[in-house]
């Protein structure tokens, strides 16, 4: 696992915890959307995450970017 994959895994874990504690937040995410994590102040990671999301998203699938503060 590379550094970006590790950061993404940590961010996804924190996001999952947040959504469990604040289920109303998840209601704002469109059904079937691909959720991609961004990290405040880390443009290299954000570029990696955006590119990965665009590659993984199916045609017409919405992408929701969730920005987090530094780990």
Helices and strands as residue ranges (DSSP letters): H 3-21, H 23-26, E 34-39, H 43-56, E 63-68
